[in-house]
Amino acid sequence: MNELYELIDNLKRNLDKDKTIVEIKKEMDILNNDLAFNEILNKYKEYPSDDLKMKLYENKNFKRYKVLENDLNLIILSINSELKKISSKGKCGR
């Protein structure tokens, strides 16, 4: 069981160093501190409209965030695929 915990800790450390994750955290911080962007975002949450949505997507940091979000989803899919392989191997050995 300790080996499993070590593997999980190693995965977490590697993910913390992953370029995509580091960059998406940076973009999130930039967006969280962008008052104009947050004003538009809050308006959009309250009164969704295509006009407000387009204004959000005009923000270069938000565009970059969305690209990184897609990259992060690919990482998640890859991890899930590997976990599925591991769990399938475990079931076969029982």
Secondary structure, 3 states (H helix, E strand, C coil): CHHHHHHHHHHHHHHHHCHHHHHHHHHHHHHHCCHHHHHHHHHHHHCCCHHHHHHHHCCHHHHHHHHHHHHHHHHHHHHHHHHHHHHHHHHHCC
